[in-house]
């Protein structure tokens, strides 16, 4: 494991337009909360807006399609957390214990109610440590500022995200869409996954995944189509060349075409290969040129101890040398 993997660092694969839209959306959401809440209540100061709304703005405008950003998570998460936070402040005399208990119980309640919204933890905490201005509200804190703030940012998210074709909020309004246009019909040779297949996999993982099953299915379909578009053709398979299947871990292989038996009939046009790196190293095999083209993902060449893909990318199993 390298340093980047340990810290979970990866560059987001989104456009500048998406980043700018998120930035402007966050500004619009918080500005409208403050303006509308003040207009309704005339209240100024710490009870006008709770800091947890800043975190909600990140979710609703930076990841509007995420599971943790959806309306039930937003509304239910803030509401139940506010109730628990006020109850802990009023029933538990020790502030340290009350604060910790409020956040812990809020997390548990959101889990059981299927409305996990990370900013809810801050909503519960603010009810305990928010000071006299918040404490004086009692259970009124739930309606104002919490639910009023929440309803305002909810409405702003629906309206704002509608102006960008690739964004919709809630995610249920999002139709089959990709930046290159509507998703193409799936090809016959691409395996399909049903909704219940993905739901089963998520249950087996036994962890919260911040993406819904429909988006996962669409992601798999787009990735499969792209993968198929990069497959080699039978005529690309040539004698004395090296090929990788592009897999990772134990499935990775490099094969060297050591002989061939050309034939006009594709079903009888065969190649003989030797596995020179990865699983099954030193073994040989034979198959039709068409079958080999289906297996192969990249033609590669060896440079020192590394195998290099087109474009200079190093294969996932460096250090395996040809013999």
N, C-alpha and C positions, 0 to 999 in steps of 0.2 A: 504494500500500500504506500503510495507516494503522498507528499504533503497536500497536494490538491485534492486527492480523494479523501484524506483524513478530514479536511475542513469543508468538504462538500462544495468546492468551488468549481463552477462551470459557467461559461459565457451563455447568456440567454439568447436563444435563437429567435429573436423578434426584431421587427423593423424599427427604424427611427420613428415612423408614424405611430406605432404602438406605444413606444416610450413617451412620446410627446402627448398623446391622448391620455395616458395614465396621469401624467403630470398635471395637465389642465383639469382633468376630472377631479383629482384630489383637491385642487384649489377651489373648484366650483362647489364641491360637496361641503367643505368646511365653511366657506363663505356663506352659502345659503343656510346652513344650520344656524350660524350666528345671527344672520339677518332676520330669518323667520322666527327663531326662538325669541329674540329681543322684541320683534314686532308683536308677538302674541302675549308676551309676559311683561315686557318692560323691565325685566330683571337684568342686572349687570353683575359682573364679577364671576366668581368660581362656579356658580350654579347655572350660568348661561349655557355652558357646554362642558361635557366631561371629556378628559383627554383620550379615553378609549375610542372616541369617535375618529380620532386621527388614525388609529390602527384599523378601524373599519373602513376608512377611506382607502387605505392601501389595498385592502382585499377587494372592495367593490370596483375600484377603478384600475388597479394594476392586474388583478386576476379575477375579472368578473365572471368567468366561467367555472371557477373553482368550486368544489363542493362546500368548502367552509365559507364561501361568500354568498350562498343562495339565501333567498328570503326567510326560510324557516330557521336557518342557522343564525342569520342576522337578528331577526325579531325575537325568536325564542331564546337565543343565547343571551342577549342583553336583558331580556325580561326576567328570566329565571335567575341570572346572576345578580341582578339588582335586588330581587326579593331576598335571596340568600345573604347578600352583603348587609342589607339593613337589619335582617333578623340576627345575624351574628353580632353586629354592633350593639344591638339592644339587649341581647340575651347573654353575651359573654363579656364579663367585666375587664378581663386582661386584653389590652389592645394587640399585643403580639400574637396571642392565641387567636383572637377574633379575626385578625387580618389573614393569618395562615389558614384558619378554618374556612373563611369565606371563599378564598380562592380554591382550596381543595374541594370543598363541597360543590362549588360552581362547576368545576371540571367534571366531577362525577355526575351531577345532574344533567349537564349538557350531553354527556356520553349516553346516559340512559334515555334521554328524550330525543336523541339523534339530532341535536342542534348545536354541535360544537362550533363555536365562533371565538377564536383566540382573544379578541378584545373583551369578551365577556369576563375574563379573569380580572382585567383592569377595572371594569365596571363594578365588580364585587369588592375589589380592594378599595376603590374610591369611596364606597359607602362607609367603610370603616375608618379610613385615615383622611377623609376629605375635609375635615375641620368643621367648625361650628356652622358655617353656612350650609353645608351638606347635612349635617346631623339634625339641624333644626327642621328639615323637611320631613323627617321620619319616612313613612312608607310613601309619602308623596314624591319622594325621589324617583320612584319607579315610573310615574307618569311624566314628571317634569323635573329634571331635564331628560331622563333616559329615553322614554318611549317617544317623546316629541322629537328629540334629536335623531332617533333611529328612523322614524317615519319620514323625516325630511330627507335624510341621506339616502333612504330607500327610493323615494320618488325621484330625487336628482339622478341617481344611478340608472333608473329606467329610462329617463328622458335623455340624459347625456350619452349613454352608450348606444342609443338608437341611431344617432347621427353617423356612426361608423359602421360600414357594411360588414366588417369582420367581427364586430362585437355586438352582443345582445345581453341584456340583463332583464329578468333572470335567464339562466342558461336554457330553460325550456323553450324560450323564444328563438333560440339559435337553430336554424335549419342546416341541412347538410351543405357545408361551405368550406372552401379553402381559398387561399389568396390567389390561386390560379384559376378560380372559378369553381363551379359545383363539382363535387366528387364524381369521378368517372365510374361507370358501372364496373363492378368487380369482374376480373377476368376469370375464365373457367379454371385455370390452373393455379389460382391463388386460394388457399384454404380459407374458409369462412368461419367466423365465430358468432355464435348466437349470444343474445343478452344474458341468458342463464349460464352460459359457459364462463363469461367474464365475472358474473356475480359469484359463481362457485370459486373461481380463482382468488377473488378478493377475500372471501370467507376463509379460504385455506391459509392465506397469508396472515390472517388475524392481526391486521394493523389498519389504521385509518389512512386511506389514500385520498389525497385532495384532488380527485378527478372522478367524474361519474362514469358509469359503465358505457354509456352511449359515446362519450368522448374517447374512451379507451378503444372502443370498437372502430371508431372513425380513424383514430391515430394508427391502429394496426392496419386498417385497409389502405391508408395512404402510404405507410411505410412499405407494405407488401407490394403495392403497385410500383413504387419507386425502385424497390429491390429487383423486381422482375424486369424493369426497363434497362437495368445495368447488366443483365445476364449476358454471357458470351454466346456467340453463335458457333455452330459446329465447324464452320470454315475458319474460325479464329483459333481452333485447336491445332497446333503445329508440332511437328517432330522436333525433339531436343529443346523444347521450351518448358518453362515451369509455371505452375498454376496453383492458386490458393482458393480454398472454399470460403475465406473471409470470416470463418467462425471464431469463437473465443474459447479459451479454456481447453478442456480435453477433446473438444470436437475439431480443433484446428488441424489442418493438414496442408502440406505442400507436396504436389505430385509433379514428377518429371516424365514427360512423354519420351520413352526410350525406343519405341517401335510403333509401326502402324501397318494396317492392312486395308488400303483404300478399296472401295467398291462403289459402283454406281448406285446400288441400292442402299439408302441411308441406314436401313436396319441391319446391314451386313458390313458397314464401313466401321472398322474397329481400330482402337488404339491400345497399346500396352504401356503401362506406367509403373513407375517406382515411387513409393512414398519416401521422400527424403527428409521430411521434418514433420513433427507432430505425432498424433496418434497413429500407431501402426508403422512407425518408421522402419525402413529396410524391407518392408513387404512389397510385393508386386501384385498387379492385378490387370484385368482387361475388361473393356466395356465398349459399347458403340461410341462413336464420336458424338452423337446426339446426347447420350447419357452423360458423357464426360462434360459436355457444355452446360448441361443442367446443374451438375455438381459444382463446376468452376465459377468463381466470382471475379477473380482478378488474374491477369498474367503478371508474374512477379520476376524479379531478377535479384541475384545475390550480390551484396556489396559487403565484403568482410564477413562478419558474423550475422549480419542482418539480411532479411528479405524485404525488398522494397516494392511497394505497389506503384502504379502510375501516379504521377504527381508528387512522388517522394515520400509518401506515408510509409512508416515502418510497420511491418506485419505484427500481429499481437503476440507472436512467439519468437522474439529475436534470440539469437544465440544458437539456433539449431543449424548445423552446417551440413552441406551436401556431402555425401560419401560415395 
